[in-house]
Amino acid sequence: MQYYLRHYFNPDFDYLRPKPGIGEDGESSDLYSLGYVQNVIAGQLLAEVIPLEQAGAEPDPRFVLSRPVLPGGANTRVDPAYPNYLLSTSNGYVFYNNGKITVKRLLNVRQDVSFRTGNIFFVGDMAVHGSVRSGFSVQANNLRIMGMVEGGVARARRDLMVDGGARGGAGQHCLLDAGDKLLTPFLEKIGSASVLLGAGRQKKGDPLDFAAGITLHKKRGDYVHKGESLATFYGAADKLSLIHI
């Protein structure tokens, strides 16, 4: 008797060749959504062994089995209630590693987050070995960005570390959002904010508002927690409405 290995993920997925998603109109390409990673969560069904006759008219010959053996790798397990099911034991991304279905909990993005990757949403921990470019976003559990966040968005459900600091870029505001700790060496827009408030001059002769200004509650390298105040802005109401960090 022959068997077939049915997958519940794409076994031929190649993150180096992502494909654009479909735009909101259902026709155009969405260059910001390339599907860089195949997310799975703990307990999710990854694959199952079925009789070959149930595999359809043209089964992939690569996955025809002579024995009903599941190729489970790291962070997977056979379901004890359904021995023909292979489950994930962790949140992460799924792929084939040396012929084994494997789940990895840490995603390393070894380039900038840009048009080459699209936006990246990951259910585990992520390390970006580059920068998040203008208009792009990343989200993970714990997130470290070794470059900058430049006019992009970085969200962490737990801790967020941005080694290269953050600033606006190409007309985009920068957003950093952490559920727990946030660590970054600088936020470049603070200086621009003080000028907009009236505490500085854009050109010689501009009036100064001596009641305007910014009080920083944290110094470089300090950890901060969700809900904690980083700075207090002082100025007229119409000026405060102009400030975006």
MIKOLMAR-592976 format. One record per residue (C-alpha): residue number from 1; x negated, y, z negated. Coordinates in pm, 1 decimal. Layout:
N
+-----+----------+----------+----------+
: num :       xx :       yy :       zz :
+-----+----------+----------+----------+
: NUM :        X :        Y :        Z :
...
+-----+----------+----------+----------+
//
This chain:
245
+-----+----------+----------+----------+
: num :       xx :       yy :       zz :
+-----+----------+----------+----------+
:   1 :      0.0 :      0.0 :      0.0 :
:   2 :   -120.8 :    351.0 :     81.0 :
:   3 :    -59.7 :    673.4 :   -106.3 :
:   4 :    -71.1 :   1043.6 :    -38.8 :
:   5 :   -198.6 :   1333.9 :   -251.5 :
:   6 :     56.6 :   1616.6 :   -236.3 :
:   7 :    -78.7 :   1957.7 :   -339.4 :
:   8 :    108.1 :   2241.3 :   -507.3 :
:   9 :   -164.5 :   2488.1 :   -411.7 :
:  10 :   -351.1 :   2550.3 :    -88.3 :
:  11 :   -648.1 :   2307.8 :    -81.8 :
:  12 :   -802.0 :   2500.5 :    210.3 :
:  13 :   -785.0 :   2841.4 :     41.5 :
:  14 :  -1095.1 :   3053.3 :    113.4 :
:  15 :  -1134.6 :   3367.5 :    -98.1 :
:  16 :  -1403.5 :   3490.4 :    142.8 :
:  17 :  -1142.8 :   3510.7 :    418.5 :
:  18 :   -832.2 :   3657.9 :    254.8 :
:  19 :   -532.5 :   3737.4 :    469.1 :
:  20 :   -314.1 :   4050.1 :    443.2 :
:  21 :     25.8 :   4010.7 :    284.0 :
:  22 :    351.9 :   4129.8 :    435.2 :
:  23 :    454.9 :   4491.2 :    380.2 :
:  24 :    781.4 :   4605.4 :    224.8 :
:  25 :    941.2 :   4633.0 :    569.7 :
:  26 :    885.1 :   4260.3 :    621.3 :
:  27 :    680.5 :   4317.7 :    934.8 :
:  28 :    368.0 :   4526.8 :    874.3 :
:  29 :     50.9 :   4399.2 :    706.9 :
:  30 :    -24.6 :   4499.4 :    347.7 :
:  31 :   -402.0 :   4552.5 :    339.9 :
:  32 :   -396.6 :   4605.4 :    -36.6 :
:  33 :   -250.3 :   4257.9 :   -105.8 :
:  34 :   -485.3 :   3991.8 :     29.9 :
:  35 :   -417.4 :   3712.7 :   -221.1 :
:  36 :   -779.6 :   3696.9 :   -340.4 :
:  37 :   -716.1 :   3426.7 :   -600.8 :
:  38 :   -482.9 :   3128.4 :   -656.6 :
:  39 :   -353.0 :   3174.9 :  -1011.7 :
:  40 :   -228.2 :   2883.8 :  -1219.9 :
:  41 :   -113.8 :   2866.3 :  -1582.3 :
:  42 :   -147.4 :   2596.8 :  -1846.8 :
:  43 :     96.4 :   2312.2 :  -1785.0 :
:  44 :    146.3 :   2393.8 :  -1417.5 :
:  45 :    175.1 :   2104.4 :  -1171.1 :
:  46 :   -124.1 :   2102.7 :   -935.8 :
:  47 :    -84.8 :   1779.0 :   -739.8 :
:  48 :     92.6 :   1444.8 :   -740.0 :
:  49 :     44.3 :   1101.8 :   -585.2 :
:  50 :    336.6 :    977.7 :   -375.9 :
:  51 :    390.1 :    677.7 :   -144.9 :
:  52 :    254.5 :    755.0 :    200.8 :
:  53 :    596.1 :    704.3 :    363.1 :
:  54 :    726.5 :   1004.5 :    164.5 :
:  55 :    456.7 :   1237.4 :    299.6 :
:  56 :    638.7 :   1332.4 :    619.5 :
:  57 :    574.9 :   1273.8 :    988.4 :
:  58 :    217.9 :   1408.9 :   1004.9 :
:  59 :     36.6 :   1367.2 :    672.7 :
:  60 :   -310.8 :   1518.2 :    643.6 :
:  61 :   -550.9 :   1221.6 :    680.0 :
:  62 :   -790.2 :   1377.6 :    429.6 :
:  63 :   -542.2 :   1312.8 :    150.3 :
:  64 :   -434.1 :    958.1 :    234.3 :
:  65 :   -535.1 :    731.8 :    -57.2 :
:  66 :   -587.6 :    358.4 :    -83.2 :
:  67 :   -537.0 :    376.9 :   -460.2 :
:  68 :   -310.8 :    609.7 :   -665.3 :
:  69 :   -598.9 :    802.1 :   -826.3 :
:  70 :   -572.3 :   1173.3 :   -909.4 :
:  71 :   -897.7 :   1369.0 :   -848.3 :
:  72 :   -886.5 :   1568.5 :  -1170.3 :
:  73 :  -1173.1 :   1799.9 :  -1262.4 :
:  74 :  -1239.6 :   2053.2 :  -1537.3 :
:  75 :   -937.7 :   2201.1 :  -1717.7 :
:  76 :   -691.1 :   1951.5 :  -1570.0 :
:  77 :   -519.4 :   1641.9 :  -1710.0 :
:  78 :   -288.8 :   1363.7 :  -1603.2 :
:  79 :     62.7 :   1407.7 :  -1739.2 :
:  80 :    114.2 :   1118.1 :  -1986.1 :
:  81 :    489.4 :   1120.4 :  -1919.9 :
:  82 :    443.2 :   1118.4 :  -1540.3 :
:  83 :    107.0 :    953.5 :  -1460.1 :
:  84 :    126.6 :   1054.1 :  -1094.0 :
:  85 :    120.8 :   1426.6 :  -1189.2 :
:  86 :   -197.2 :   1633.8 :  -1233.5 :
:  87 :   -151.4 :   1938.6 :  -1457.3 :
:  88 :   -358.6 :   2244.9 :  -1542.9 :
:  89 :   -465.5 :   2272.9 :  -1906.3 :
:  90 :   -566.9 :   2641.3 :  -1885.1 :
:  91 :   -476.2 :   2972.1 :  -1729.3 :
:  92 :   -714.6 :   3038.0 :  -1440.9 :
:  93 :   -766.8 :   2976.6 :  -1070.7 :
:  94 :   -752.4 :   2640.6 :   -893.3 :
:  95 :   -992.1 :   2512.0 :   -628.8 :
:  96 :  -1176.5 :   2200.8 :   -514.5 :
:  97 :  -1520.5 :   2149.0 :   -669.4 :
:  98 :  -1720.0 :   1848.8 :   -544.8 :
:  99 :  -1402.2 :   1670.7 :   -446.5 :
: 100 :  -1227.1 :   1738.1 :   -778.8 :
: 101 :   -928.8 :   1964.7 :   -838.1 :
: 102 :  -1066.5 :   2216.8 :  -1086.5 :
: 103 :   -933.8 :   2512.8 :  -1282.9 :
: 104 :  -1172.9 :   2788.1 :  -1387.7 :
: 105 :  -1084.7 :   3037.7 :  -1658.0 :
: 106 :  -1333.8 :   3313.5 :  -1564.1 :
: 107 :  -1308.7 :   3484.5 :  -1225.2 :
: 108 :  -1631.2 :   3645.7 :  -1099.6 :
: 109 :  -1570.6 :   3902.2 :   -825.6 :
: 110 :  -1919.6 :   3948.3 :   -681.1 :
: 111 :  -1844.9 :   4262.9 :   -482.6 :
: 112 :  -1647.0 :   4586.8 :   -503.0 :
: 113 :  -1269.8 :   4570.3 :   -528.4 :
: 114 :  -1184.6 :   4729.8 :   -194.9 :
: 115 :  -1033.2 :   4647.3 :    142.7 :
: 116 :  -1246.3 :   4330.4 :    145.6 :
: 117 :  -1065.3 :   4189.8 :   -158.3 :
: 118 :   -741.2 :   4382.9 :   -194.6 :
: 119 :   -586.4 :   4430.6 :   -536.8 :
: 120 :   -665.1 :   4144.5 :   -774.7 :
: 121 :   -424.8 :   4013.8 :  -1038.1 :
: 122 :   -567.1 :   3731.2 :  -1249.9 :
: 123 :   -417.8 :   3536.7 :  -1540.4 :
: 124 :   -756.2 :   3464.1 :  -1703.7 :
: 125 :  -1069.7 :   3667.1 :  -1777.2 :
: 126 :  -1240.2 :   3858.7 :  -1495.5 :
: 127 :  -1584.9 :   4008.0 :  -1432.7 :
: 128 :  -1619.0 :   4250.1 :  -1140.4 :
: 129 :  -1984.4 :   4269.7 :  -1030.7 :
: 130 :  -1921.9 :   4600.5 :   -856.0 :
: 131 :  -1678.8 :   4892.3 :   -867.5 :
: 132 :  -1303.9 :   4938.1 :   -829.4 :
: 133 :  -1265.3 :   5171.8 :   -534.6 :
: 134 :  -1009.3 :   5445.7 :   -480.4 :
: 135 :   -651.1 :   5323.5 :   -443.5 :
: 136 :   -719.3 :   4966.5 :   -563.3 :
: 137 :   -627.4 :   4791.5 :   -887.2 :
: 138 :   -738.5 :   4497.1 :  -1097.4 :
: 139 :   -567.5 :   4322.4 :  -1387.6 :
: 140 :   -685.3 :   4039.7 :  -1611.5 :
: 141 :   -679.5 :   3911.3 :  -1967.8 :
: 142 :  -1025.6 :   4034.3 :  -2073.7 :
: 143 :  -1179.6 :   4250.5 :  -1801.9 :
: 144 :  -1535.6 :   4372.0 :  -1747.6 :
: 145 :  -1625.9 :   4602.2 :  -1456.9 :
: 146 :  -2001.2 :   4633.8 :  -1410.7 :
: 147 :  -1972.9 :   4932.0 :  -1178.4 :
: 148 :  -1727.5 :   5223.7 :  -1189.8 :
: 149 :  -1354.7 :   5268.5 :  -1165.3 :
: 150 :  -1338.0 :   5540.3 :   -900.4 :
: 151 :   -982.8 :   5656.9 :   -840.5 :
: 152 :   -856.4 :   5305.9 :   -912.3 :
: 153 :   -658.2 :   5121.5 :  -1176.9 :
: 154 :   -798.2 :   4872.6 :  -1430.2 :
: 155 :   -564.2 :   4694.6 :  -1671.7 :
: 156 :   -659.5 :   4440.4 :  -1938.6 :
: 157 :   -411.6 :   4253.1 :  -2153.3 :
: 158 :   -684.1 :   4238.8 :  -2418.7 :
: 159 :  -1030.7 :   4404.5 :  -2394.0 :
: 160 :  -1149.5 :   4632.1 :  -2112.3 :
: 161 :  -1515.3 :   4725.3 :  -2055.0 :
: 162 :  -1623.4 :   4958.0 :  -1772.6 :
: 163 :  -2004.1 :   4973.2 :  -1763.6 :
: 164 :  -2030.1 :   5253.8 :  -1507.4 :
: 165 :  -1759.4 :   5487.1 :  -1637.9 :
: 166 :  -1447.2 :   5616.8 :  -1466.3 :
: 167 :  -1357.6 :   5911.9 :  -1246.1 :
: 168 :  -1103.3 :   6019.3 :   -987.9 :
: 169 :  -1178.4 :   5969.7 :   -620.4 :
: 170 :  -1034.8 :   6050.8 :   -276.1 :
: 171 :   -737.8 :   6234.0 :   -426.1 :
: 172 :   -654.3 :   5945.0 :   -660.1 :
: 173 :   -632.3 :   5959.7 :  -1037.4 :
: 174 :   -802.4 :   5691.4 :  -1242.0 :
: 175 :   -607.9 :   5474.4 :  -1489.2 :
: 176 :   -762.0 :   5255.5 :  -1760.3 :
: 177 :   -519.3 :   5048.4 :  -1968.9 :
: 178 :   -624.8 :   4805.0 :  -2242.5 :
: 179 :   -407.3 :   4601.6 :  -2477.3 :
: 180 :   -684.5 :   4598.2 :  -2738.1 :
: 181 :  -1035.8 :   4746.1 :  -2708.6 :
: 182 :  -1158.3 :   4981.1 :  -2436.8 :
: 183 :  -1526.4 :   5066.4 :  -2387.6 :
: 184 :  -1662.1 :   5299.6 :  -2117.8 :
: 185 :  -1957.3 :   5542.8 :  -2120.7 :
: 186 :  -1773.1 :   5840.7 :  -1969.9 :
: 187 :  -1455.2 :   5978.7 :  -1813.9 :
: 188 :  -1562.4 :   6234.8 :  -1554.6 :
: 189 :  -1232.5 :   6425.6 :  -1528.0 :
: 190 :  -1255.5 :   6565.4 :  -1883.9 :
: 191 :  -1454.5 :   6865.4 :  -1756.9 :
: 192 :  -1203.6 :   6937.9 :  -1480.1 :
: 193 :   -920.0 :   6918.0 :  -1731.6 :
: 194 :  -1071.7 :   7191.4 :  -1948.8 :
: 195 :  -1085.0 :   7425.9 :  -1647.3 :
: 196 :   -719.9 :   7357.6 :  -1562.2 :
: 197 :   -621.7 :   7435.9 :  -1920.1 :
: 198 :   -786.2 :   7778.0 :  -1896.0 :
: 199 :  -1088.7 :   7702.3 :  -2116.6 :
: 200 :  -1323.1 :   7733.0 :  -1817.9 :
: 201 :  -1351.2 :   7926.0 :  -1492.0 :
: 202 :  -1317.1 :   7795.2 :  -1136.5 :
: 203 :  -1479.8 :   8115.2 :  -1007.6 :
: 204 :  -1640.5 :   8424.1 :  -1150.2 :
: 205 :  -1387.3 :   8666.5 :  -1294.0 :
: 206 :  -1116.3 :   8411.9 :  -1374.8 :
: 207 :   -955.1 :   8484.3 :  -1713.5 :
: 208 :  -1023.0 :   8257.1 :  -2010.8 :
: 209 :   -761.1 :   8133.2 :  -2256.1 :
: 210 :   -941.6 :   8121.2 :  -2589.5 :
: 211 :   -661.6 :   7910.7 :  -2739.6 :
: 212 :   -714.9 :   7638.3 :  -2478.0 :
: 213 :   -953.8 :   7347.4 :  -2503.2 :
: 214 :  -1008.4 :   6979.5 :  -2571.4 :
: 215 :  -1101.7 :   6805.2 :  -2897.3 :
: 216 :  -1260.3 :   6462.1 :  -2841.7 :
: 217 :  -1190.1 :   6208.7 :  -3116.2 :
: 218 :  -1436.2 :   5949.2 :  -2990.7 :
: 219 :  -1798.8 :   5964.6 :  -2886.9 :
: 220 :  -1975.3 :   5772.0 :  -2611.2 :
: 221 :  -1995.5 :   5398.6 :  -2680.2 :
: 222 :  -1716.7 :   5387.6 :  -2941.8 :
: 223 :  -1457.1 :   5110.7 :  -2928.0 :
: 224 :  -1097.2 :   5223.8 :  -2906.4 :
: 225 :   -773.9 :   5037.8 :  -2973.4 :
: 226 :   -433.6 :   5047.5 :  -2807.7 :
: 227 :   -234.1 :   5351.6 :  -2919.2 :
: 228 :   -538.8 :   5526.5 :  -3066.4 :
: 229 :   -585.8 :   5896.1 :  -2984.5 :
: 230 :   -890.7 :   5970.1 :  -2766.9 :
: 231 :   -854.6 :   6346.5 :  -2731.5 :
: 232 :   -625.8 :   6639.8 :  -2807.3 :
: 233 :   -555.0 :   6896.9 :  -2534.6 :
: 234 :   -468.7 :   7258.2 :  -2621.6 :
: 235 :   -312.8 :   7501.5 :  -2375.9 :
: 236 :      2.9 :   7654.8 :  -2234.9 :
: 237 :    283.0 :   7409.6 :  -2147.9 :
: 238 :    263.1 :   7485.1 :  -1774.3 :
: 239 :   -109.9 :   7411.0 :  -1779.4 :
: 240 :    -77.4 :   7086.5 :  -1975.7 :
: 241 :    157.9 :   6950.4 :  -1710.4 :
: 242 :   -128.0 :   6968.5 :  -1456.3 :
: 243 :   -359.2 :   6736.1 :  -1645.9 :
: 244 :   -411.8 :   6376.0 :  -1523.4 :
: 245 :   -700.3 :   6166.2 :  -1654.2 :
+-----+----------+----------+----------+
//
